[in-house]
Amino acid sequence: MTVGFVEDSTPSLLRQLRSNRLDIAVVGVCAGPQEHDLDGLRQETLLEDDLRVALPRHHPLATRPLVRADELRHNRWIVENAAGLGVCLLPGMAVSSAPAGVRIIRVEDRHWQGGATIAVTNEQRSAEADAAVAALRQQASVGV
């Protein structure tokens, strides 16, 4: 098995998985109706996820353990947290890798139904893929 990192949309990752160009896709899913076709694929929950944001250390809300979603409305949002330059959503599995100078704050949102980070593989997978999923599961339990 060759280990590499591919960042792409969930539909693209699932297509690559189905065409055997990937062995494992790690994706986020929300509670409620599934928005992606996962039929015929093996899914394993790595982490049940709260809603979190990454904030620059000096952000006015950074000292609080919990913020309401509406308090974030007028903030500068970025796709990735570039060393604390703005506000971004952060999956639970990424909490342990947040850079220095960034605070991770839980968000209270009455509309949030919950979510999870899952490992998706083909039904029949190699021993190497089994070992990689086990390592991801272990890291997820440590990272939160």
URSUL-V373341 format. One line per field, one symbol per residue. psi: psi as a letter, one per 40 degrees, with the letter a starting at -180 (. if undefined). A space follows every 10 residues. Layout:
psi: ???
//
This chain:
psi: hhhihhhiid ddddddddef eidhhhihii iahheihehe ihhhhdhhhi hiihiideid eeeiehiide eedfihiidi ggffeahiih ideedeehii ehhhhihhhe eheiiihihh iidhiidddd dddddddddd dde.
//
